[in-house]
Amino acid sequence: MKVFVTGASGFIGSALLSELVSSGNEVIGLARSEESATKIESISPTVKVLRGDLRDLDTLRKGATDSEAVVHLGFVHDFANYDRCCEIDRKATVAMLESLKVTNKQFIYTNGSFGLHPGKVAYKEDTIDEDSENLRAVNEETALSYKDKGVSVRCVRLAPTVHGKGDRAFVPILMDIAQASGKSGYVGDGHNLWPAIHRLDAARLFRLVLKKGRTGEAYHGIAEQGIPFKEIAKVIGEIINVPVASIPECKAGKHFSFMNFFVTRDGPVSSVATRKDLEWEPQQVGPLEDIRTNYRLN
């Protein structure tokens, strides 16, 4: 299968390229820079590079139409300007999907699990929270609507904590906040639950969704259903050697800045149906052990 991958040089994308190539697929990776192109080419000499970024809609259309399947992993990770990033994602997603109408080609949209209803375990059949502030969850709904327009679209909802060597997202940001403030914080009692998955388990899941996934389905990229946020804060405190402290809710916005939306969420997610449907089982270490072993301050 010829697969076009956005975010191909990224944390999960680079692992997915290795998965796809080792499974005999032909891969085209989107690269926004020379550095990204070099990284993609280093994975395998068989991987082709398409230069451009998520704002280059004509390039995205070309990558999609020239391939048999698309895995849309790319996202601008500027969390301080999250709404703008979601708008870039929406335009990129629609551009590719419009070019695939009535072809029945595969398109995998990537979302996080935070768009689901908080405070209870979310299951595969659950829809996004209409009151959610997460615009990326709205983009998922838009993407899945193309199942009625001749695209074999499906979605992977990833845990907020995708961990492993090379992670530059939530956990490293939390470590920087802890270092700057002199304490590793959690909000309230810290019992809110964060799901997690290792990047290599996530990459294998995407490959299986391509191979076995069904049109219109959402699959949960979740290894750990929910870890109390306080436990994550404790491990970060151990690494940086700072005290672990509860941050009052009224002060959490100032302490965590834009991360406050994420650290206060309580979002356990089940992957039981995904594991059964795709015969997928996570194989890598859990996040707490991984953070202790592989995470250090920048």
RAMO-V751933 format. One record per helix or strand of 2 or more residues. SS is the DSSP state (H for helix, E for strand). FROM is the first residue (numbers start at 1). TO is the last residue. If there is no record, write none. Layout:
# RAMO-V751933
ss->SS from->FROM to->TO
ss->SS from->FROM to->TO
This chain:
# RAMO-V751933
ss->E from->2 to->6
ss->H from->13 to->22
ss->E from->26 to->31
ss->H from->34 to->43
ss->E from->48 to->51
ss->H from->57 to->65
ss->E from->69 to->72
ss->H from->79 to->100
ss->E from->106 to->112
ss->H from->113 to->115
ss->H from->135 to->149
ss->E from->152 to->158
ss->E from->161 to->163
ss->H from->170 to->181
ss->E from->183 to->187
ss->E from->193 to->198
ss->H from->199 to->212
ss->E from->218 to->221
ss->E from->224 to->228
ss->H from->229 to->240
ss->E from->243 to->247
ss->H from->249 to->263
ss->H from->272 to->278
ss->H from->287 to->294
